[in-house]
Amino acid sequence: TIIALDALDEDSALTLIRDHQPPRDAQRRIVDDLEKGEPDFADATQEAAAREIVRALGGFTLAVEQVALYLGLHPEVTPADFFATLQQRGLPVADEVVLHEEGAVAAQMLTQSKQLGLILDATLAKLTAPARTALAVAALLPPDSVPWPWLRALTVAQHPELGEKDSLGADP
């Protein structure tokens, strides 16, 4: 079954990113979150950067979700840093696309798949070699039917160090 997802409106997309922000000051955040009902950005500059990310992605749900997850998992990366990186890698902001001559806009714009590619590149770049192997093997099957023993065996075959348990018997 294919489910079509419309683009998120700007406020909903911004809320998605905001909800994944890491805690800055745990006690203040708990009190603030209870009062305001939502987490907050570190400052107005970061909120503005997150809003620019949303605008640049045109509310593309999957891409916005990936940005939100990435920022949540990497608290050392601010929305402003992430937006700057996207711009360096060639993600145009829709407001900056200018029509100079017929066809010029099409050459400047990225399709959603290319947008998602830029976002996923940032996430995948931090994966270790064994994690990339596991991801590549798991991608061969539908996400709800990847047998763990099969995935583990194929990953260990490529990275034998994963087959060794540590001193406490934990499986890496």
Phi, psi and omega in degrees: 000133178258129179246119179279131177249123176285164176293146176284144173290161188302316182293320179294319178295319178296321177297321178300315178292316181301319182295342180259005180293140180288155177295137180263313178221103191307311183294314180297319183293320179299313180296312180299316182298321179293323180286315185269339180083006179203153175292172184229160173282162181299323178198177183296329179296318180291323177295318178297320178295318178297321178296321178293323176299313180301315180296317181297325180274356179062026180073011180305109191307309184296320180292318179297318179298318179296320176298314181301314179296317180300312181295325178291324181278342182234076184298344178285346179259119179273160174304324179296317178297316182296317180297318179299318179296317178299318179296319179297328182273000172102018177275110180281146173276131186306323181292340184266354180285121184244136178272107179266317179208166183303130180090348182293324180295317180301324180289333182273334187276149176255145174285166180298325180294325177288324176300312181297324177300317178297318181293313182293329177304319180297321180287312185290335181298334182272356181286146175284166179301315177298323179294322177295320178298313180299318180295316180298318180290315181297329181292348179285345182237161175299147187299336182267009181221039177267110180286121183304313181300322178294313180298316180297314182298317180290325179289318178295327178299325179275332183227081185304332180300337179286343180279350181268129178276152179281184185298338179264002179084012181283140179274120182297000000 
